[in-house]
């Protein structure tokens, strides 16, 4: 089975712009979660989707949003980018919500 | 509220020696506990999990972890460390919260194995 894929792998944006990141989970996995990883804050939970519904959301401002499609692929969007949004954004999928997650390689976002 | 603590930022061990990476947790219900490893410039890889059953769980690459309910700990162990085990290790708890699952990660422990 192919692993979790994320596109693009690298992004450079300027403040005020918006960005959309994409994640394709492992085939058959219906749960997709997003995380932000930074050196200072570690791994922070953004949100989780299951069967196209957002089931949980972390403590991030409304500029961060996401969605899941019927084929379980997911996108996350960050609007009005700030310098502090520079991070590695990781997507993870799991077959069952309480089970282990499989992570993609991440998208490295740099905001200038 | 759920929380995970990894008290050591860094663990240094000589190759061939046993290693332990510590983790304590706090959850409101039954814990679903995990260990993940991250190599440089790569995503996280699943190592092992505790859902229910035996307190000693075995995982990938010779790692194991012991679930201790009374001490709310889930320490990662390996009998004989390899240089290739050097990486960043994360303990995580997955808990049901407000209708959906949420994963809380510890801050991570960097393991250095010296040859």
gemmi code that builds the backbone of each chain (N, CA, C; Angstrom):
import gemmi

chains = {
    "A": [
        ("UNK", (0.845, -1.203, 0.000), (0.000, 0.000, 0.000), (0.865, 1.231, 0.000)),
        ("UNK", (0.453, 2.224, -0.734), (1.182, 3.478, -0.719), (0.946, 4.159, 0.617)),
        ("UNK", (1.954, 4.926, 1.041), (1.841, 5.625, 2.314), (1.061, 6.905, 2.166)),
        ("UNK", (1.072, 7.690, 3.222), (0.409, 8.990, 3.211), (1.252, 9.955, 2.380)),
        ("UNK", (0.617, 10.621, 1.474), (1.338, 11.591, 0.642), (0.837, 12.987, 0.926)),
        ("UNK", (1.773, 13.932, 0.877), (1.442, 15.332, 1.097), (2.053, 16.175, -0.009)),
        ("UNK", (1.266, 17.108, -0.482), (1.768, 18.038, -1.500), (1.346, 19.452, -1.161)),
        ("UNK", (2.197, 20.429, -1.487), (3.579, 20.250, -1.927), (4.486, 19.906, -0.749)),
        ("UNK", (5.701, 19.577, -0.989), (6.630, 19.285, 0.098), (7.211, 20.564, 0.688)),
        ("UNK", (7.368, 21.562, -0.128), (7.927, 22.832, 0.329), (7.123, 23.988, -0.264)),
        ("UNK", (6.960, 25.020, 0.551), (6.222, 26.209, 0.125), (6.865, 27.439, 0.724)),
        ("UNK", (6.992, 28.462, -0.070), (7.443, 29.756, 0.444), (6.374, 30.778, 0.099)),
        ("UNK", (5.860, 31.445, 1.114), (4.820, 32.439, 0.927), (5.224, 33.712, 1.667)),
        ("UNK", (4.501, 34.790, 1.371), (4.724, 36.044, 2.093), (3.543, 36.313, 3.007)),
        ("UNK", (3.781, 37.147, 3.983), (2.738, 37.502, 4.949), (1.498, 38.006, 4.238)),
        ("UNK", (0.353, 37.604, 4.722), (-0.900, 38.062, 4.159), (-1.476, 37.136, 3.094)),
        ("UNK", (-0.627, 36.300, 2.518), (-1.120, 35.369, 1.508), (-1.860, 34.217, 2.175)),
        ("UNK", (-2.468, 33.387, 1.338), (-3.095, 32.187, 1.863), (-2.467, 30.966, 1.201)),
        ("UNK", (-2.649, 29.817, 1.827), (-2.017, 28.611, 1.311), (-2.959, 27.424, 1.524)),
        ("UNK", (-2.887, 26.476, 0.610), (-3.651, 25.237, 0.723), (-2.702, 24.054, 0.626)),
        ("UNK", (-2.787, 23.183, 1.605), (-1.959, 21.984, 1.642), (-2.852, 20.769, 1.434)),
        ("UNK", (-2.299, 19.762, 0.785), (-3.097, 18.593, 0.444), (-2.523, 17.327, 1.065)),
        ("UNK", (-3.400, 16.405, 1.388), (-3.002, 15.145, 1.999), (-3.835, 14.014, 1.423)),
        ("UNK", (-3.167, 12.966, 0.991), (-3.859, 11.761, 0.543), (-3.546, 10.642, 1.518)),
        ("UNK", (-4.546, 10.135, 2.219), (-4.289, 9.105, 3.230), (-4.033, 7.745, 2.601)),
        ("UNK", (-3.640, 6.813, 3.425), (-3.494, 5.438, 2.984), (-4.870, 4.931, 2.543)),
        ("UNK", (-4.880, 4.167, 1.473), (-6.151, 3.664, 0.934), (-6.925, 2.905, 2.014)),
        ("UNK", (-8.191, 3.279, 2.163), (-9.025, 2.620, 3.162), (-9.082, 3.332, 4.497)),
        ("UNK", (-8.165, 4.251, 4.720), (-8.172, 5.020, 5.974), (-9.158, 6.171, 5.863)),
        ("UNK", (-10.028, 6.277, 6.849), (-11.050, 7.314, 6.813), (-10.785, 8.452, 7.790)),
        ("UNK", (-9.839, 8.248, 8.697), (-9.531, 9.286, 9.670), (-8.259, 10.013, 9.241)),
        ("UNK", (-8.340, 11.321, 9.153), (-7.187, 12.140, 8.777), (-7.026, 13.259, 9.801)),
        ("UNK", (-5.799, 13.397, 10.284), (-5.501, 14.459, 11.247), (-4.388, 15.332, 10.706)),
        ("UNK", (-4.374, 16.576, 11.165), (-3.327, 17.525, 10.790), (-2.633, 18.040, 12.047)),
        ("UNK", (-1.315, 18.235, 11.921), (-0.510, 18.727, 13.027), (0.449, 19.793, 12.522)),
        ("UNK", (0.766, 20.702, 13.402), (1.798, 21.705, 13.130), (3.001, 21.387, 14.006)),
        ("UNK", (4.175, 21.318, 13.401), (5.386, 21.052, 14.173), (6.349, 22.217, 14.055)),
        ("UNK", (6.713, 22.790, 15.185), (7.699, 23.865, 15.239), (8.704, 23.552, 16.334)),
        ("UNK", (9.916, 24.098, 16.234), (10.929, 23.824, 17.266), (10.478, 24.299, 18.648)),
        ("UNK", (9.760, 25.406, 18.694), (9.387, 25.965, 19.986), (8.161, 25.325, 20.620)),
        ("UNK", (7.183, 24.976, 19.807), (5.904, 24.461, 20.315), (5.740, 22.957, 20.158)),
        ("UNK", (6.661, 22.315, 19.471), (6.542, 20.870, 19.285), (5.424, 20.531, 18.313)),
        ("UNK", (4.785, 19.396, 18.564), (3.702, 18.924, 17.700), (2.362, 19.372, 18.276)),
        ("UNK", (1.665, 20.174, 17.509), (0.385, 20.694, 17.962), (-0.728, 20.171, 17.060)),
        ("UNK", (-1.779, 19.663, 17.687), (-2.928, 19.130, 16.964), (-3.736, 20.268, 16.357)),
        ("UNK", (-4.018, 20.136, 15.067), (-4.826, 21.142, 14.378), (-6.286, 20.712, 14.292)),
        ("UNK", (-6.526, 19.634, 13.589), (-7.889, 19.098, 13.508), (-7.876, 17.662, 13.003)),
        ("UNK", (-9.039, 17.010, 13.202), (-9.208, 15.656, 12.734), (-10.517, 15.548, 11.971)),
        ("UNK", (-10.444, 14.800, 10.871), (-11.625, 14.537, 10.058), (-11.883, 13.048, 9.988)),
        ("UNK", (-13.150, 12.720, 9.983), (-13.560, 11.333, 9.815), (-14.836, 11.344, 8.994)),
        ("UNK", (-14.819, 10.621, 7.902), (-15.984, 10.561, 7.006), (-16.502, 11.959, 6.671)),
        ("UNK", (-15.579, 12.802, 6.230), (-15.870, 14.150, 5.711), (-16.334, 15.135, 6.779)),
        ("UNK", (-16.303, 14.747, 8.034), (-16.753, 15.627, 9.109), (-15.593, 15.962, 10.033)),
        ("UNK", (-15.471, 17.232, 10.385), (-14.466, 17.595, 11.366), (-14.951, 17.148, 12.732)),
        ("UNK", (-14.185, 16.273, 13.352), (-14.600, 15.686, 14.629), (-13.957, 16.385, 15.818)),
        ("UNK", (-12.830, 17.039, 15.569), (-12.161, 17.703, 16.671), (-11.251, 18.788, 16.128)),
        ("UNK", (-11.002, 19.775, 16.941), (-10.184, 20.904, 16.496), (-9.286, 21.342, 17.645)),
        ("UNK", (-8.054, 21.678, 17.325), (-7.118, 22.164, 18.335), (-7.274, 23.656, 18.551)),
        ("UNK", (-6.402, 24.206, 19.356), (-6.479, 25.620, 19.724), (-5.727, 26.506, 18.743)),
        ("UNK", (-6.264, 26.609, 17.574), (-5.690, 27.461, 16.542), (-6.737, 28.472, 16.101)),
        ("UNK", (-6.274, 29.630, 15.626), (-7.241, 30.647, 15.194), (-8.029, 30.199, 13.969)),
        ("UNK", (-9.102, 30.923, 13.692), (-9.986, 30.569, 12.586), (-9.344, 30.661, 11.211)),
        ("UNK", (-8.133, 31.265, 11.174), (-7.421, 31.320, 9.886), (-7.043, 29.931, 9.379)),
        ("UNK", (-7.022, 28.997, 10.297), (-6.698, 27.617, 9.947), (-8.003, 26.858, 9.743)),
        ("UNK", (-8.149, 26.271, 8.587), (-9.361, 25.514, 8.294), (-9.004, 24.293, 7.467)),
        ("UNK", (-9.936, 23.406, 7.345), (-9.670, 22.209, 6.571), (-10.952, 21.599, 6.067)),
        ("UNK", (-10.784, 20.547, 5.298), (-11.938, 19.791, 4.847), (-11.478, 18.410, 4.403)),
        ("UNK", (-12.441, 17.515, 4.312), (-12.148, 16.165, 3.837), (-13.155, 15.818, 2.753)),
        ("UNK", (-12.675, 15.189, 1.731), (-13.520, 14.828, 0.596), (-14.034, 13.403, 0.741)),
        ("UNK", (-14.922, 13.042, -0.151), (-15.542, 11.721, -0.057), (-14.545, 10.583, -0.254)),
        ("UNK", (-13.421, 10.866, -0.901), (-12.403, 9.823, -1.094), (-11.368, 9.848, 0.045)),
        ("UNK", (-11.685, 10.566, 1.113), (-10.863, 10.712, 2.325), (-9.677, 11.646, 2.166)),
        ("UNK", (-9.399, 12.084, 0.970), (-8.335, 13.092, 0.817), (-8.714, 14.349, 1.595)),
        ("UNK", (-7.698, 15.019, 2.101), (-7.973, 16.185, 2.939), (-7.123, 17.371, 2.504)),
        ("UNK", (-7.631, 18.533, 2.739), (-6.884, 19.766, 2.519), (-6.968, 20.624, 3.764)),
        ("UNK", (-5.917, 21.370, 4.008), (-5.995, 22.390, 5.030), (-5.600, 23.731, 4.413)),
        ("UNK", (-6.219, 24.762, 4.888), (-6.013, 26.094, 4.349), (-5.617, 27.035, 5.488)),
        ("UNK", (-4.647, 27.879, 5.192), (-4.292, 28.919, 6.151), (-4.420, 30.248, 5.423)),
        ("UNK", (-5.251, 31.116, 5.937), (-5.441, 32.415, 5.304), (-4.646, 33.483, 6.067)),
        ("UNK", (-4.425, 34.585, 5.408), (-3.721, 35.725, 6.005), (-2.497, 35.260, 6.786)),
        ("UNK", (-1.569, 34.676, 6.084), (-0.390, 34.071, 6.705), (0.390, 35.063, 7.559)),
        ("UNK", (0.893, 34.548, 8.666), (1.760, 35.304, 9.569), (3.112, 34.614, 9.643)),
        ("UNK", (4.122, 35.377, 10.062), (5.473, 34.800, 10.150), (5.473, 33.558, 11.040)),
        ("UNK", (4.678, 33.600, 12.090), (4.634, 32.493, 13.045), (4.002, 31.228, 12.498)),
        ("UNK", (3.450, 31.296, 11.310), (2.848, 30.096, 10.701), (3.912, 29.228, 10.033)),
        ("UNK", (5.125, 29.717, 9.966), (6.218, 28.919, 9.395), (6.400, 27.668, 10.231)),
        ("UNK", (6.290, 26.525, 9.604), (6.320, 25.257, 10.346), (6.315, 24.097, 9.373)),
        ("UNK", (6.474, 22.914, 9.941), (6.267, 21.672, 9.201), (4.835, 21.226, 9.498)),
        ("UNK", (4.038, 21.050, 8.477), (2.653, 20.623, 8.651), (2.559, 19.149, 8.268)),
        ("UNK", (2.144, 18.371, 9.234), (2.083, 16.931, 9.070), (0.643, 16.459, 9.004)),
        ("UNK", (0.415, 15.535, 8.099), (-0.880, 14.890, 7.967), (-0.706, 13.434, 8.384)),
        ("UNK", (-1.717, 12.887, 9.022), (-1.662, 11.493, 9.449), (-3.007, 10.838, 9.205)),
        ("UNK", (-2.973, 9.564, 8.852), (-4.228, 8.842, 8.662), (-4.228, 7.583, 9.514)),
        ("UNK", (-5.422, 7.116, 9.834), (-5.562, 5.864, 10.570), (-6.820, 5.158, 10.094)),
        ("UNK", (-6.766, 3.832, 10.219), (-7.892, 3.030, 9.770), (-9.069, 3.163, 10.727)),
        ("UNK", (-8.729, 3.194, 12.006), (-9.735, 3.334, 13.057), (-9.307, 4.501, 13.917)),
        ("UNK", (-10.249, 5.278, 14.368), (-9.910, 6.546, 15.022), (-9.010, 6.393, 16.233)),
        ("UNK", (-9.142, 5.312, 17.001), (-8.353, 5.217, 18.219), (-7.043, 4.476, 18.008)),
        ("UNK", (-6.759, 4.115, 16.763), (-5.581, 3.308, 16.486), (-4.375, 4.153, 16.080)),
        ("UNK", (-3.262, 3.502, 15.782), (-2.053, 4.251, 15.442), (-2.262, 5.032, 14.154)),
        ("UNK", (-1.493, 6.112, 14.051), (-1.579, 6.961, 12.875), (-0.338, 6.782, 12.011)),
        ("UNK", (-0.527, 6.950, 10.721), (0.570, 6.880, 9.770), (0.754, 8.280, 9.191)),
        ("UNK", (1.975, 8.752, 9.311), (2.259, 10.138, 8.961), (2.849, 10.279, 7.568)),
        ("UNK", (2.494, 11.379, 6.927), (3.143, 11.756, 5.694), (4.462, 12.455, 5.983)),
        ("UNK", (5.219, 12.791, 4.934), (6.526, 13.434, 5.116), (6.428, 14.893, 5.525)),
        ("UNK", (5.239, 15.467, 5.378), (5.047, 16.854, 5.789), (5.223, 17.851, 4.660)),
        ("UNK", (4.664, 19.019, 4.887), (4.868, 20.172, 4.014), (5.582, 21.234, 4.834)),
        ("UNK", (6.742, 21.649, 4.355), (7.504, 22.694, 5.044), (7.065, 24.041, 4.504)),
        ("UNK", (6.389, 24.824, 5.338), (5.900, 26.145, 4.949), (6.793, 27.217, 5.550)),
        ("UNK", (7.284, 28.079, 4.711), (8.071, 29.226, 5.159), (7.328, 30.490, 4.784)),
        ("UNK", (7.087, 31.339, 5.767), (6.397, 32.603, 5.533), (7.400, 33.743, 5.698)),
        ("UNK", (7.572, 34.520, 4.645), (8.550, 35.627, 4.666), (7.860, 36.970, 4.866)),
    ],
    "B": [
        ("UNK", (-8.005, 17.779, 31.592), (-7.467, 17.855, 30.240), (-6.332, 16.838, 30.077)),
        ("UNK", (-6.233, 16.340, 28.838), (-5.187, 15.350, 28.581), (-3.823, 16.030, 28.521)),
        ("UNK", (-2.807, 15.299, 28.927), (-1.447, 15.833, 28.824), (-0.449, 14.686, 28.771)),
        ("UNK", (0.690, 14.975, 28.185), (1.780, 14.007, 28.095), (3.061, 14.736, 28.469)),
        ("UNK", (3.857, 14.110, 29.307), (5.112, 14.717, 29.716), (6.277, 13.786, 29.390)),
        ("UNK", (7.267, 14.333, 28.752), (8.531, 13.635, 28.536), (9.579, 14.471, 29.269)),
        ("UNK", (9.982, 14.024, 30.432), (10.795, 14.871, 31.314), (12.208, 15.139, 30.819)),
        ("UNK", (12.699, 14.339, 29.901), (14.077, 14.504, 29.413), (14.073, 15.046, 27.995)),
        ("UNK", (14.772, 16.168, 27.808), (14.922, 16.687, 26.448), (15.839, 15.789, 25.635)),
        ("UNK", (16.813, 15.199, 26.309), (17.834, 14.425, 25.612), (18.269, 13.250, 26.483)),
        ("UNK", (18.508, 12.129, 25.827), (19.041, 10.949, 26.494), (20.269, 10.504, 25.734)),
        ("UNK", (21.348, 10.301, 26.444), (22.594, 9.831, 25.839), (22.895, 8.436, 26.349)),
        ("UNK", (23.229, 7.539, 25.431), (23.534, 6.164, 25.822), (24.601, 5.611, 24.889)),
        ("UNK", (25.418, 4.718, 25.395), (26.439, 4.085, 24.574), (25.845, 2.893, 23.830)),
        ("UNK", (26.349, 2.679, 22.648), (25.866, 1.551, 21.844), (26.032, 0.252, 22.628)),
        ("UNK", (24.999, -0.589, 22.574), (25.058, -1.860, 23.292), (24.445, -1.811, 24.676)),
        ("UNK", (24.315, -0.604, 25.222), (23.703, -0.445, 26.547), (22.188, -0.358, 26.429)),
        ("UNK", (21.485, -0.679, 27.519), (20.024, -0.517, 27.473), (19.640, 0.958, 27.496)),
        ("UNK", (18.500, 1.261, 26.918), (18.024, 2.638, 26.916), (16.596, 2.705, 27.433)),
        ("UNK", (16.287, 3.830, 28.057), (14.939, 4.121, 28.519), (14.603, 5.561, 28.182)),
        ("UNK", (13.457, 5.780, 27.582), (12.946, 7.121, 27.330), (11.620, 7.229, 28.084)),
        ("UNK", (11.531, 8.217, 28.962), (10.413, 8.277, 29.892), (9.211, 9.057, 29.361)),
        ("UNK", (8.036, 8.617, 29.817), (6.789, 9.287, 29.434), (5.760, 9.088, 30.534)),
        ("UNK", (5.116, 10.164, 30.938), (3.968, 10.072, 31.838), (2.794, 10.780, 31.189)),
        ("UNK", (1.599, 10.400, 31.556), (0.423, 10.921, 30.874), (-0.689, 11.223, 31.869)),
        ("UNK", (-1.658, 11.964, 31.394), (-2.860, 12.246, 32.164), (-4.039, 12.280, 31.203)),
        ("UNK", (-4.999, 11.392, 31.415), (-6.213, 11.366, 30.593), (-7.411, 11.165, 31.500)),
        ("UNK", (-8.563, 11.502, 30.992), (-9.771, 11.377, 31.794), (-10.351, 9.973, 31.729)),
        ("UNK", (-10.134, 9.273, 30.629), (-10.694, 7.939, 30.475), (-9.598, 6.903, 30.301)),
        ("UNK", (-9.911, 5.854, 29.549), (-8.889, 4.843, 29.272), (-7.873, 5.389, 28.276)),
        ("UNK", (-6.602, 5.180, 28.558), (-5.594, 5.763, 27.668), (-5.293, 4.888, 26.463)),
        ("UNK", (-5.146, 5.526, 25.332), (-4.586, 4.885, 24.150), (-3.208, 5.535, 23.978)),
        ("UNK", (-2.163, 4.765, 24.209), (-0.814, 5.315, 24.287), (0.044, 4.842, 23.126)),
        ("UNK", (0.894, 5.734, 22.650), (1.698, 5.444, 21.471), (3.113, 6.007, 21.636)),
        ("UNK", (4.039, 5.381, 20.937), (5.369, 5.928, 20.745), (5.622, 6.036, 19.247)),
        ("UNK", (6.180, 7.214, 18.872), (6.562, 7.466, 17.492), (8.020, 7.914, 17.465)),
        ("UNK", (8.680, 7.689, 16.333), (10.061, 8.135, 16.157), (10.131, 9.011, 14.907)),
        ("UNK", (10.960, 10.025, 14.987), (11.134, 10.921, 13.843), (12.607, 11.038, 13.511)),
        ("UNK", (12.944, 10.650, 12.289), (14.297, 10.817, 11.800), (14.392, 12.156, 11.087)),
        ("UNK", (15.585, 12.720, 10.940), (15.741, 14.057, 10.361), (15.033, 14.223, 9.029)),
        ("UNK", (14.279, 15.311, 8.925), (13.593, 15.679, 7.678), (12.610, 14.617, 7.202)),
        ("UNK", (12.043, 13.903, 8.160), (11.042, 12.898, 7.797), (9.853, 12.991, 8.729)),
        ("UNK", (8.748, 12.412, 8.312), (7.571, 12.377, 9.173), (7.768, 11.383, 10.302)),
        ("UNK", (6.749, 11.274, 11.142), (6.822, 10.366, 12.282), (6.525, 8.941, 11.849)),
        ("UNK", (7.207, 8.001, 12.500), (6.936, 6.593, 12.250), (6.419, 5.950, 13.531)),
        ("UNK", (5.391, 5.148, 13.401), (4.808, 4.447, 14.525), (5.759, 3.369, 15.033)),
        ("UNK", (5.946, 3.305, 16.373), (6.791, 2.287, 16.974), (5.966, 1.211, 17.684)),
        ("UNK", (5.097, 1.646, 18.573), (4.286, 0.694, 19.321), (3.126, 1.406, 19.989)),
        ("UNK", (2.204, 0.591, 20.512), (1.012, 1.154, 21.131), (0.531, 0.280, 22.284)),
        ("UNK", (-0.184, 0.925, 23.192), (-0.925, 0.219, 24.225), (-2.380, 0.649, 24.116)),
        ("UNK", (-3.223, -0.333, 23.879), (-4.671, -0.065, 23.863), (-5.303, -0.767, 25.063)),
        ("UNK", (-5.004, -2.052, 25.192), (-5.505, -2.843, 26.303), (-4.679, -4.121, 26.354)),
        ("UNK", (-4.793, -4.877, 27.441), (-4.106, -6.153, 27.492), (-2.818, -6.094, 28.287)),
        ("UNK", (-1.820, -6.845, 27.835), (-0.550, -6.948, 28.552), (0.094, -5.588, 28.744)),
        ("UNK", (0.661, -5.402, 29.925), (1.288, -4.110, 30.218), (2.591, -3.910, 29.461)),
        ("UNK", (3.238, -4.989, 29.061), (4.475, -4.889, 28.287), (4.134, -5.099, 26.818)),
        ("UNK", (4.373, -4.084, 26.041), (4.077, -4.176, 24.618), (5.370, -4.111, 23.822)),
        ("UNK", (5.413, -4.901, 22.769), (6.601, -4.934, 21.917), (6.288, -4.276, 20.585)),
        ("UNK", (7.299, -3.610, 20.044), (7.077, -2.890, 18.806), (8.177, -3.101, 17.799)),
        ("UNK", (8.311, -2.125, 16.912), (9.284, -2.211, 15.830), (10.697, -2.007, 16.338)),
        ("UNK", (11.670, -2.523, 15.564), (13.093, -2.291, 15.770), (13.582, -2.715, 17.159)),
        ("UNK", (12.893, -3.665, 17.784), (13.334, -4.168, 19.076), (12.915, -3.333, 20.270)),
        ("UNK", (12.115, -2.313, 20.054), (11.638, -1.475, 21.149), (10.464, -2.129, 21.873)),
        ("UNK", (10.333, -1.791, 23.136), (9.201, -2.218, 23.936), (8.847, -1.111, 24.914)),
        ("UNK", (7.655, -1.191, 25.473), (7.233, -0.181, 26.435), (6.372, -0.836, 27.493)),
        ("UNK", (6.481, -0.294, 28.694), (5.712, -0.838, 29.802), (4.667, 0.147, 30.269)),
        ("UNK", (3.424, -0.281, 30.237), (2.312, 0.539, 30.712), (2.152, 0.330, 32.209)),
        ("UNK", (2.187, 1.403, 32.968), (2.030, 1.328, 34.410), (0.889, 2.259, 34.799)),
        ("UNK", (-0.251, 1.662, 35.088), (-1.447, 2.464, 35.352), (-1.325, 3.269, 36.638)),
        ("UNK", (-0.758, 2.679, 37.668), (-0.679, 3.365, 38.956), (0.265, 4.569, 38.889)),
        ("UNK", (1.293, 4.464, 38.096), (2.230, 5.574, 37.953), (1.932, 6.418, 36.724)),
        ("UNK", (0.892, 6.079, 36.010), (0.512, 6.748, 34.745), (1.744, 6.975, 33.872)),
        ("UNK", (2.491, 5.893, 33.656), (3.697, 6.002, 32.840), (3.661, 5.008, 31.696)),
        ("UNK", (4.443, 5.315, 30.691), (4.541, 4.452, 29.503), (5.948, 4.648, 28.944)),
        ("UNK", (6.928, 4.109, 29.656), (8.327, 4.315, 29.289), (8.734, 3.414, 28.133)),
        ("UNK", (9.516, 3.969, 27.225), (10.037, 3.236, 26.075), (11.385, 2.646, 26.435)),
        ("UNK", (11.608, 1.381, 26.044), (12.856, 0.713, 26.403), (13.389, -0.105, 25.232)),
        ("UNK", (14.700, -0.333, 25.316), (15.338, -1.240, 24.370), (16.527, -1.862, 25.079)),
        ("UNK", (16.685, -3.175, 25.017), (17.753, -3.832, 25.781), (19.156, -3.451, 25.329)),
        ("UNK", (19.336, -3.203, 24.029), (20.666, -2.918, 23.510), (20.560, -1.856, 22.420)),
        ("UNK", (21.062, -0.675, 22.694), (20.899, 0.449, 21.767), (21.843, 0.336, 20.571)),
        ("UNK", (21.371, 0.846, 19.447), (22.177, 0.928, 18.235), (22.386, 2.393, 17.870)),
        ("UNK", (23.488, 2.673, 17.192), (23.737, 4.044, 16.738), (22.580, 4.520, 15.869)),
        ("UNK", (22.028, 3.619, 15.089), (20.925, 3.972, 14.196), (19.621, 4.294, 14.925)),
        ("UNK", (19.588, 4.065, 16.230), (18.403, 4.442, 17.021), (18.385, 5.932, 17.334)),
        ("UNK", (19.465, 6.618, 17.061), (19.530, 8.050, 17.327), (18.466, 8.781, 16.521)),
        ("UNK", (17.576, 9.445, 17.221), (16.434, 10.100, 16.570), (15.651, 10.852, 17.639)),
        ("UNK", (14.539, 11.436, 17.223), (13.640, 12.151, 18.126), (12.434, 11.264, 18.402)),
        ("UNK", (12.143, 11.032, 19.673), (11.088, 10.121, 20.064), (9.947, 10.889, 20.737)),
        ("UNK", (8.740, 10.554, 20.307), (7.549, 11.208, 20.842), (6.621, 10.178, 21.480)),
        ("UNK", (6.181, 10.497, 22.675), (5.119, 9.751, 23.327), (3.809, 10.477, 23.035)),
        ("UNK", (2.734, 9.736, 22.846), (1.465, 10.379, 22.519), (0.308, 9.642, 23.179)),
        ("UNK", (-0.724, 10.386, 23.506), (-1.946, 9.803, 24.025), (-3.092, 10.229, 23.127)),
        ("UNK", (-3.914, 9.271, 22.778), (-5.065, 9.539, 21.916), (-6.291, 9.357, 22.787)),
        ("UNK", (-7.106, 10.404, 22.828), (-8.215, 10.395, 23.766), (-9.462, 10.918, 23.071)),
        ("UNK", (-10.588, 10.430, 23.504), (-11.853, 10.898, 22.956), (-12.210, 12.200, 23.647)),
        ("UNK", (-12.391, 13.241, 22.872), (-12.626, 14.562, 23.441), (-13.675, 15.275, 22.614)),
        ("UNK", (-14.752, 15.647, 23.220), (-15.826, 16.410, 22.593), (-16.234, 15.833, 21.242)),
        ("UNK", (-16.471, 14.546, 21.215), (-17.016, 13.926, 20.019), (-16.015, 13.392, 19.023)),
        ("UNK", (-14.770, 13.713, 19.216), (-13.784, 13.206, 18.278), (-12.486, 12.893, 18.973)),
        ("UNK", (-11.642, 12.149, 18.284), (-10.368, 11.815, 18.882), (-9.371, 12.942, 18.681)),
        ("UNK", (-8.499, 13.052, 19.641), (-7.483, 14.087, 19.640), (-6.199, 13.450, 20.132)),
        ("UNK", (-5.103, 13.713, 19.449), (-3.814, 13.172, 19.871), (-2.986, 14.280, 20.481)),
        ("UNK", (-2.520, 14.022, 21.679), (-1.631, 14.948, 22.362), (-0.240, 14.325, 22.390)),
        ("UNK", (0.729, 15.068, 21.908), (2.098, 14.593, 21.883), (2.909, 15.215, 23.012)),
        ("UNK", (3.859, 14.445, 23.507), (4.855, 15.020, 24.394), (5.799, 15.904, 23.610)),
        ("UNK", (6.664, 16.584, 24.323), (7.576, 17.537, 23.692), (8.679, 16.854, 22.891)),
        ("UNK", (8.839, 15.568, 23.109), (9.868, 14.838, 22.389), (11.145, 14.697, 23.196)),
        ("UNK", (11.824, 13.577, 22.994), (13.118, 13.316, 23.634), (14.097, 12.930, 22.537)),
        ("UNK", (15.201, 13.653, 22.495), (16.217, 13.338, 21.482), (17.156, 12.294, 22.057)),
        ("UNK", (17.268, 11.195, 21.352), (18.141, 10.100, 21.781), (19.424, 10.120, 20.984)),
        ("UNK", (20.545, 10.144, 21.686), (21.856, 10.043, 21.048), (22.491, 8.736, 21.496)),
        ("UNK", (22.829, 7.904, 20.534), (23.536, 6.664, 20.832), (24.947, 6.795, 20.292)),
        ("UNK", (25.916, 6.692, 21.191), (27.311, 6.886, 20.817), (27.974, 5.547, 20.577)),
        ("UNK", (28.740, 5.481, 19.499), (29.442, 4.233, 19.163), (30.585, 3.950, 20.116)),
    ],
}
model = gemmi.Model(1)
for chain_id, residues in chains.items():
    chain = gemmi.Chain(chain_id)
    for i, (resn, *xyz) in enumerate(residues, 1):
        res = gemmi.Residue()
        res.name, res.seqid = resn, gemmi.SeqId(i, " ")
        for name, pos in zip(("N", "CA", "C"), xyz):
            atom = gemmi.Atom()
            atom.name, atom.element = name, gemmi.Element(name[0])
            atom.pos, atom.b_iso = gemmi.Position(*pos), 0.0
            res.add_atom(atom)
        chain.add_residue(res)
    model.add_chain(chain)
structure = gemmi.Structure()
structure.add_model(model)
structure.setup_entities()
